[in-house]
């Protein structure tokens, strides 16, 4: 077992590693074999307050630091991730049940986002705007919001913590990070350790490992943070948005999805099968952008289905430490039970199980379902696991209608032999992101990332991240004399 699980099983507040003062512990388990990885005494409301106050104290000097000096921290953090890549991969495999392929995928993206954060430190720019008043100079400054609260999920915890934490710090903010209780090390204290070793001043980044059963809404309601960046389910996101709005805070919400991968009649079917299998089953389907629904033109549905089912049956399920494993465990038993219930409900409603996987503890084998009734709620909700719905359609009009018939609008993909046909199709879909002749699971440092409808509010990455974690301030200078009416 990695020393990270013993050395980092603590809170990180005001530059110090220390136990929480709560009355109970969060137990960190390996979802594959049930091994106890760590025991962490939870943070209380008082420690959440201490973390936010520390961030606020440290932030003023950090914001005043030359951005060229600030970016050196992110250059060092990137080098540390590169040097420790193998150790971090083992932590991802143990704590998340991520396969080796998934760990490599997550680490690749973390490095890309850290590279972008090096440049983000220099990105905020001010403007001078004209005025209708003679002699007036309007200066618009882009400044840090102050302190950002980050709440990260369990599926890509290292990436989705770094993706908000690093840019928020780069543009001059302090940060308090609350990782998911199933991934406290990968999503929390590991991030703090990387930045501590990279030379980030103490107090700027704090990690509180806790649970809403202990702190309620204290993380959201605290007067210090001006922005809350939340990644998780739409149900919790709705609550986060409501609490933030009532306290005049901004929220950036990256929520769930019910993405569709669409195969048109002129698609390269072998390629579409590969894209669809990856898009549904990567990290056991525990990805917000995963292709819940795979829509296939009826004229090619028979051939596509045969090839898709054959490829799914070939996926190795088992120990994520085995390099050949494609599908490891889901994060916990409640997720496993929920996925079994989804398959049972679909079959009870009349669906045909072309592949019906069984569940053993947290290992859930892949399932492929077709003939799901068009009015089934299952086709409109997020299914966070290795269950695919194959849906035939007759022509593009019907495909567009089916794709949009969901409260979500995060990602999606279309496969076609005509790229511009694919672009025209993509323009008709109500999503924040859509991909032509590719998978549904993509994230790039410069490209706006986010969803429509119940899939979120706001965007991250590139310039959108600068907007998310800064605000603008108007300072005018009157070089002459204003004339007042009295």
C-alpha positions as CSV (number, residue, x, y, z in Angstrom):
1,X,0.0,0.0,0.0
2,X,1.3,3.4,-0.9
3,X,2.7,5.6,1.8
4,X,0.4,8.3,0.6
5,X,-2.5,6.6,2.4
6,X,-0.7,6.9,5.7
7,X,1.2,10.1,5.3
8,X,-1.7,12.1,3.7
9,X,-4.6,10.9,5.8
10,X,-5.0,14.3,7.4
11,X,-6.5,17.7,7.0
12,X,-4.3,20.4,5.4
13,X,-5.1,23.8,7.0
14,X,-3.1,27.0,7.0
15,X,0.0,25.2,5.8
16,X,-0.1,22.4,8.4
17,X,-1.0,18.7,8.3
18,X,-3.2,17.8,11.2
19,X,-6.0,15.5,12.2
20,X,-9.6,16.7,12.1
21,X,-11.3,17.3,15.4
22,X,-14.6,15.6,14.5
23,X,-16.0,12.8,16.5
24,X,-15.8,10.1,13.8
25,X,-13.6,9.0,10.9
26,X,-14.0,8.6,7.2
27,X,-12.7,5.2,6.2
28,X,-11.1,5.0,2.8
29,X,-11.6,1.6,1.2
30,X,-10.2,0.0,-2.0
31,X,-13.4,-0.6,-4.0
32,X,-12.0,-3.7,-5.6
33,X,-10.9,-5.8,-2.6
34,X,-12.3,-3.9,0.3
35,X,-8.8,-3.2,1.8
36,X,-8.8,-0.3,4.3
37,X,-6.5,2.3,2.9
38,X,-6.8,5.1,5.4
39,X,-8.8,6.4,8.4
40,X,-9.3,10.1,8.5
41,X,-10.9,12.0,11.4
42,X,-13.3,14.5,9.8
43,X,-13.1,18.2,9.7
44,X,-15.7,20.2,11.7
45,X,-17.5,23.5,10.9
46,X,-14.8,25.2,13.0
47,X,-12.0,23.7,10.8
48,X,-13.9,24.8,7.6
49,X,-13.9,28.3,9.1
50,X,-10.2,28.1,9.9
51,X,-9.4,26.9,6.3
52,X,-11.4,29.7,4.7
53,X,-9.8,32.3,7.1
54,X,-6.3,31.1,6.3
55,X,-7.0,31.3,2.5
56,X,-8.3,34.8,2.9
57,X,-5.2,35.9,4.9
58,X,-2.7,34.4,2.5
59,X,-4.6,35.5,-0.7
60,X,-3.8,39.3,-0.4
61,X,-0.1,38.8,-0.6
62,X,-0.4,36.1,-3.3
63,X,-2.5,38.4,-5.5
64,X,0.1,41.1,-5.1
65,X,2.9,38.7,-6.1
66,X,4.4,39.2,-9.6
67,X,2.5,36.7,-11.9
68,X,5.9,35.6,-13.3
69,X,6.8,34.5,-9.8
70,X,3.4,32.8,-9.3
71,X,3.8,30.7,-12.4
72,X,7.0,29.1,-11.1
73,X,4.9,27.2,-8.6
74,X,2.9,25.6,-11.4
75,X,6.0,24.7,-13.4
76,X,7.3,22.9,-10.3
77,X,4.0,21.2,-9.7
78,X,4.0,19.9,-13.2
79,X,7.6,18.5,-12.8
80,X,6.5,16.8,-9.5
81,X,3.5,15.1,-11.1
82,X,5.8,13.9,-13.9
83,X,8.4,12.6,-11.4
84,X,5.8,10.9,-9.2
85,X,3.6,9.6,-12.0
86,X,3.9,6.0,-11.3
87,X,3.2,6.4,-7.5
88,X,0.2,8.6,-8.3
89,X,-1.1,6.0,-10.8
90,X,-1.0,3.3,-8.0
91,X,-3.0,5.6,-5.8
92,X,-5.7,6.1,-8.5
93,X,-5.9,2.4,-9.0
94,X,-6.2,1.6,-5.3
95,X,-8.6,4.4,-4.2
96,X,-10.9,4.7,-7.3
97,X,-10.6,1.2,-8.7
98,X,-9.4,2.9,-11.9
99,X,-7.7,0.7,-14.5
100,X,-4.1,1.4,-15.5
101,X,-5.4,2.8,-18.8
102,X,-7.7,5.1,-16.9
103,X,-5.0,6.2,-14.5
104,X,-2.8,7.1,-17.5
105,X,-5.6,9.0,-19.1
106,X,-6.3,11.0,-15.9
107,X,-2.6,11.8,-15.3
108,X,-2.2,12.9,-19.0
109,X,-5.0,15.4,-18.5
110,X,-3.7,16.6,-15.2
111,X,-0.3,17.4,-16.8
112,X,-2.0,19.3,-19.6
113,X,-4.1,21.4,-17.2
114,X,-1.0,22.2,-15.1
115,X,0.8,23.3,-18.3
116,X,-2.1,25.6,-19.1
117,X,-2.1,27.0,-15.5
118,X,1.5,28.1,-16.0
119,X,0.2,30.4,-18.7
120,X,-3.0,31.4,-16.9
121,X,-1.0,33.3,-14.3
122,X,-0.2,35.8,-17.1
123,X,-3.6,35.7,-18.7
124,X,-5.8,38.3,-16.9
125,X,-5.7,41.6,-18.8
126,X,-7.2,45.0,-18.0
127,X,-8.7,47.4,-20.5
128,X,-9.0,51.1,-21.0
129,X,-12.4,52.1,-22.4
130,X,-13.6,55.4,-23.9
131,X,-15.9,57.7,-22.0
132,X,-18.6,60.2,-23.2
133,X,-17.2,62.6,-20.6
134,X,-14.3,64.8,-21.7
135,X,-11.1,64.1,-19.8
136,X,-12.2,60.8,-18.3
137,X,-10.2,57.6,-18.5
138,X,-12.0,54.4,-17.7
139,X,-9.7,51.6,-16.5
140,X,-11.2,48.1,-16.2
141,X,-9.1,45.8,-14.0
142,X,-9.5,42.0,-13.9
143,X,-8.8,40.9,-10.4
144,X,-9.1,37.7,-8.4
145,X,-12.4,37.0,-6.7
146,X,-10.5,36.4,-3.4
147,X,-11.2,32.8,-2.2
148,X,-12.7,29.9,-4.2
149,X,-14.3,26.9,-2.7
150,X,-13.9,23.7,-4.7
151,X,-15.9,20.5,-4.3
152,X,-14.7,17.6,-6.4
153,X,-16.2,14.2,-7.3
154,X,-15.0,10.6,-7.0
155,X,-14.7,9.6,-10.6
156,X,-11.7,11.7,-11.8
157,X,-10.8,13.3,-8.5
158,X,-7.2,14.2,-9.2
159,X,-8.1,15.8,-12.5
160,X,-11.3,17.5,-11.4
161,X,-9.7,19.0,-8.3
162,X,-6.6,20.2,-10.2
163,X,-8.8,21.6,-13.0
164,X,-10.4,24.2,-10.6
165,X,-7.7,24.5,-7.9
166,X,-4.7,25.2,-10.2
167,X,-6.4,28.0,-12.4
168,X,-8.0,29.6,-9.3
169,X,-4.5,29.8,-7.7
170,X,-2.8,30.9,-10.9
171,X,-5.0,34.0,-11.3
172,X,-4.3,35.0,-7.7
173,X,-7.0,33.4,-5.5
174,X,-6.8,31.4,-2.3
175,X,-8.6,28.0,-2.4
176,X,-10.3,25.6,0.0
177,X,-10.8,22.1,-1.5
178,X,-13.4,19.6,-0.2
179,X,-12.8,16.2,-1.9
180,X,-15.4,13.5,-2.2
181,X,-15.4,11.3,0.9
182,X,-14.7,8.2,-1.2
183,X,-11.5,9.7,-2.7
184,X,-10.0,11.9,0.0
185,X,-6.4,11.3,-0.9
186,X,-6.5,11.4,-4.7
187,X,-9.0,14.3,-4.8
188,X,-7.7,16.2,-1.8
189,X,-4.5,15.7,0.2
190,X,-2.5,14.5,-2.8
191,X,-3.3,17.8,-4.5
192,X,-2.2,19.7,-1.4
193,X,1.0,17.7,-1.2
194,X,2.0,18.5,-4.8
195,X,1.5,22.2,-4.3
196,X,3.2,22.3,-0.9
197,X,6.2,20.6,-2.4
198,X,6.1,23.0,-5.4
199,X,6.5,25.9,-3.0
200,X,3.0,27.3,-2.8
201,X,2.9,29.6,0.3
202,X,1.2,28.1,3.3
203,X,-2.5,28.9,3.8
204,X,-3.3,29.6,0.2
205,X,-4.6,26.0,-0.5
206,X,-6.4,24.2,2.2
207,X,-8.0,20.7,2.1
208,X,-10.9,19.8,4.4
209,X,-11.9,16.1,4.4
210,X,-15.4,16.0,5.8
211,X,-19.0,15.1,5.2
212,X,-22.3,17.1,5.0
213,X,-23.5,15.0,7.9
214,X,-21.0,16.9,10.0
215,X,-20.8,20.3,8.4
216,X,-24.2,20.8,6.7
217,X,-24.0,23.7,4.3
218,X,-21.1,25.5,6.1
219,X,-18.7,25.0,3.2
220,X,-21.2,26.8,0.9
221,X,-22.6,29.4,3.3
222,X,-19.3,30.7,4.7
223,X,-18.8,34.4,4.1
224,X,-15.3,34.2,2.7
225,X,-15.6,32.3,-0.6
226,X,-17.0,34.3,-3.5
227,X,-17.1,31.4,-6.0
228,X,-18.0,27.8,-5.5
229,X,-16.8,25.4,-8.2
230,X,-18.8,22.1,-7.9
231,X,-18.6,18.9,-9.9
232,X,-21.1,16.2,-9.2
233,X,-24.8,15.2,-9.7
234,X,-27.5,17.6,-10.9
235,X,-29.5,16.9,-7.7
236,X,-26.7,18.2,-5.4
237,X,-25.8,20.9,-8.0
238,X,-29.3,22.3,-7.7
239,X,-28.8,22.6,-3.9
240,X,-25.4,24.1,-4.3
241,X,-26.7,26.7,-6.7
242,X,-29.7,27.6,-4.5
243,X,-27.5,28.1,-1.4
244,X,-24.9,30.1,-3.3
245,X,-27.5,32.4,-4.8
246,X,-29.1,33.0,-1.4
247,X,-25.7,34.1,-0.2
248,X,-24.8,36.2,-3.3
249,X,-22.0,33.9,-4.4
250,X,-21.3,32.7,-7.9
251,X,-21.4,29.0,-8.6
252,X,-19.7,27.1,-11.4
253,X,-21.6,23.8,-11.9
254,X,-20.2,20.9,-13.9
255,X,-23.0,18.3,-13.5
256,X,-24.3,15.0,-14.9
257,X,-25.0,14.0,-18.5
258,X,-27.1,11.6,-20.6
259,X,-25.0,11.8,-23.7
260,X,-25.8,10.1,-26.9
261,X,-23.5,8.7,-29.6
262,X,-25.3,8.7,-32.9
263,X,-24.4,6.4,-35.8
264,X,-25.8,7.6,-39.1
265,X,-26.3,5.4,-42.2
266,X,-23.0,6.4,-43.8
267,X,-20.8,5.8,-40.8
268,X,-17.6,3.7,-40.7
269,X,-19.2,1.0,-38.5
270,X,-16.0,-0.6,-37.2
271,X,-14.7,2.8,-36.1
272,X,-18.1,3.8,-34.6
273,X,-18.2,0.6,-32.6
274,X,-14.7,1.3,-31.1
275,X,-15.8,4.9,-30.3
276,X,-19.1,3.8,-28.7
277,X,-17.5,1.0,-26.6
278,X,-14.9,3.4,-25.2
279,X,-17.5,6.2,-24.7
280,X,-19.8,4.0,-22.7
281,X,-17.4,1.8,-20.7
282,X,-14.3,3.9,-20.0
283,X,-13.8,3.9,-16.2
284,X,-16.7,1.5,-15.8
285,X,-19.0,4.1,-17.3
286,X,-18.5,6.4,-14.3
287,X,-18.0,9.5,-16.5
288,X,-20.3,12.5,-16.8
289,X,-19.7,12.5,-20.6
290,X,-20.2,8.8,-21.1
291,X,-22.5,7.7,-23.9
292,X,-25.5,6.4,-22.0
293,X,-27.5,6.0,-25.2
294,X,-26.1,4.7,-28.5
295,X,-28.4,5.6,-31.4
296,X,-28.0,3.7,-34.6
297,X,-29.8,4.2,-38.0
298,X,-32.1,1.2,-38.5
299,X,-30.5,0.5,-41.9
300,X,-27.2,-0.4,-40.2
301,X,-28.4,-1.4,-36.8
302,X,-28.1,-5.1,-37.3
303,X,-24.4,-5.0,-38.4
304,X,-23.5,-2.4,-35.8
305,X,-25.2,-4.3,-32.9
306,X,-23.5,-7.6,-33.8
307,X,-20.1,-5.9,-33.8
308,X,-20.8,-3.8,-30.7
309,X,-22.0,-6.8,-28.6
310,X,-19.0,-8.9,-29.7
311,X,-16.6,-6.2,-28.6
312,X,-18.4,-5.6,-25.2
313,X,-18.2,-9.4,-24.5
314,X,-14.5,-9.3,-25.1
315,X,-13.9,-6.6,-22.4
316,X,-12.0,-8.1,-19.4
317,X,-13.6,-7.4,-16.0
318,X,-11.6,-7.7,-12.8
319,X,-8.6,-6.5,-10.9
320,X,-7.7,-2.9,-12.0
321,X,-4.1,-3.6,-11.2
322,X,-4.0,-6.1,-14.1
323,X,-2.9,-4.2,-17.2
324,X,-5.4,-6.2,-19.3
325,X,-8.4,-5.2,-17.2
326,X,-10.8,-2.8,-19.0
327,X,-13.6,-2.8,-16.4
328,X,-12.7,-2.6,-12.8
329,X,-15.0,-2.0,-9.8
330,X,-17.5,0.8,-9.4
331,X,-16.8,3.1,-6.5
332,X,-19.1,1.5,-3.8
333,X,-21.8,-1.0,-3.1
334,X,-24.7,1.5,-3.5
335,X,-23.5,2.3,-7.0
336,X,-23.4,-1.4,-7.8
337,X,-26.8,-2.0,-6.4
338,X,-28.2,0.9,-8.4
339,X,-26.8,-0.4,-11.6
340,X,-28.3,-3.9,-11.0
341,X,-31.7,-2.2,-10.4
342,X,-31.4,-0.3,-13.7
343,X,-31.0,-3.5,-15.7
344,X,-33.8,-5.2,-13.8
345,X,-36.1,-2.2,-14.4
346,X,-35.3,-2.1,-18.1
347,X,-36.0,-5.8,-18.5
348,X,-39.2,-5.5,-16.5
349,X,-40.3,-2.8,-18.8
350,X,-39.8,-5.0,-21.8
351,X,-36.2,-4.4,-22.8
352,X,-34.0,-7.1,-24.3
353,X,-30.7,-7.8,-22.7
354,X,-28.2,-8.6,-25.4
355,X,-25.6,-8.8,-22.7
356,X,-26.6,-9.1,-19.1
357,X,-23.7,-8.7,-16.7
358,X,-23.8,-9.8,-13.2
359,X,-22.5,-8.0,-10.1
360,X,-20.1,-9.4,-7.6
361,X,-19.4,-7.0,-4.8
362,X,-18.4,-3.8,-6.6
363,X,-17.5,-5.5,-9.9
364,X,-20.3,-4.9,-12.3
365,X,-20.0,-6.7,-15.6
366,X,-21.1,-4.7,-18.7
367,X,-24.7,-4.9,-19.9
368,X,-26.2,-4.1,-23.3
369,X,-29.9,-3.4,-23.6
370,X,-32.1,-2.8,-26.5
371,X,-35.9,-2.4,-27.1
372,X,-36.1,-0.1,-24.1
373,X,-39.6,1.5,-24.3
374,X,-39.4,4.9,-25.8
375,X,-41.2,6.4,-22.8
376,X,-38.9,4.8,-20.3
377,X,-37.5,7.2,-17.7
378,X,-34.2,5.2,-18.0
379,X,-33.6,6.8,-21.4
380,X,-33.7,10.3,-19.9
381,X,-31.6,9.9,-16.8
382,X,-27.9,9.5,-16.1
383,X,-26.7,5.9,-15.6
384,X,-23.3,6.0,-13.9
385,X,-22.0,2.6,-14.8
386,X,-21.3,0.0,-17.5
387,X,-24.9,-0.2,-18.9
388,X,-25.5,0.7,-22.6
389,X,-28.9,1.4,-24.2
390,X,-29.0,0.7,-28.0
391,X,-31.7,2.7,-29.7
392,X,-32.5,2.3,-33.4
393,X,-33.9,5.3,-35.3
394,X,-35.3,6.1,-38.8
395,X,-33.6,9.1,-40.3
396,X,-31.9,12.2,-38.9
397,X,-35.1,14.0,-37.8
398,X,-36.0,11.2,-35.4
399,X,-32.4,10.9,-34.2
400,X,-32.3,14.6,-33.3
401,X,-35.6,14.4,-31.5
402,X,-34.4,11.4,-29.4
403,X,-31.0,12.9,-28.6
404,X,-32.6,16.1,-27.3
405,X,-35.4,14.2,-25.3
406,X,-33.6,14.4,-22.0
407,X,-33.2,17.0,-19.3
408,X,-29.4,16.8,-19.7
409,X,-27.1,18.5,-22.3
410,X,-23.5,17.8,-21.7
411,X,-21.7,16.0,-24.5
412,X,-22.4,13.7,-27.4
413,X,-21.0,12.5,-30.7
414,X,-22.2,11.6,-34.3
415,X,-20.5,9.3,-36.8
416,X,-20.9,9.9,-40.5
417,X,-19.0,9.6,-43.7
418,X,-19.7,13.3,-44.4
419,X,-18.0,15.7,-41.8
420,X,-20.2,18.7,-42.7
421,X,-23.3,16.5,-42.3
422,X,-22.1,15.7,-38.9
423,X,-21.5,19.4,-38.1
424,X,-25.1,20.3,-39.2
425,X,-26.4,17.5,-37.0
426,X,-24.3,18.7,-34.0
427,X,-25.7,22.2,-34.4
428,X,-29.2,20.9,-33.8
429,X,-28.3,19.2,-30.5
430,X,-28.9,21.0,-27.2
431,X,-25.5,20.4,-25.6
432,X,-22.5,22.3,-24.4
433,X,-20.2,20.0,-26.4
434,X,-20.6,17.7,-29.3
435,X,-18.0,15.7,-31.4
436,X,-18.0,14.6,-35.0
437,X,-16.5,11.2,-35.7
438,X,-15.1,10.7,-32.3
439,X,-16.1,9.6,-28.8
440,X,-18.2,11.5,-26.3
441,X,-15.5,11.8,-23.6
442,X,-13.1,14.7,-24.2
443,X,-11.6,17.5,-22.1
444,X,-9.0,20.0,-23.4
445,X,-7.3,22.9,-21.4
446,X,-8.2,25.7,-23.9
447,X,-11.7,24.7,-25.0
448,X,-14.8,25.8,-23.0
449,X,-16.1,22.8,-21.0
450,X,-19.6,22.6,-19.7
451,X,-23.2,21.7,-20.3
452,X,-26.7,23.0,-21.0
453,X,-30.0,22.3,-19.3
454,X,-29.5,20.1,-16.1
455,X,-25.8,19.5,-17.0
456,X,-24.6,22.6,-15.5
457,X,-24.1,26.4,-15.4
458,X,-20.9,28.1,-16.6
459,X,-17.8,26.9,-18.3
460,X,-14.3,26.0,-17.4
461,X,-11.0,25.9,-19.3
462,X,-8.9,28.6,-21.0
463,X,-10.5,32.1,-21.0
464,X,-13.7,30.7,-19.4
465,X,-11.6,29.7,-16.4
466,X,-10.2,33.2,-16.1
467,X,-13.8,34.6,-16.2
468,X,-15.0,32.0,-13.6
469,X,-12.3,32.8,-11.0
470,X,-11.9,36.6,-11.5
471,X,-14.1,39.7,-11.4
472,X,-13.8,43.1,-13.0
473,X,-13.4,46.4,-11.3
474,X,-14.0,49.8,-12.9
475,X,-11.7,52.6,-11.8
476,X,-12.2,55.9,-13.6
477,X,-9.8,58.9,-13.6
478,X,-11.0,62.4,-14.4
479,X,-8.0,64.3,-15.8
480,X,-10.0,67.5,-16.2
481,X,-12.9,68.7,-14.1
482,X,-16.4,67.2,-14.1
483,X,-19.3,69.6,-14.2
484,X,-22.0,68.9,-11.6
485,X,-25.6,70.2,-11.8
486,X,-25.6,71.6,-8.3
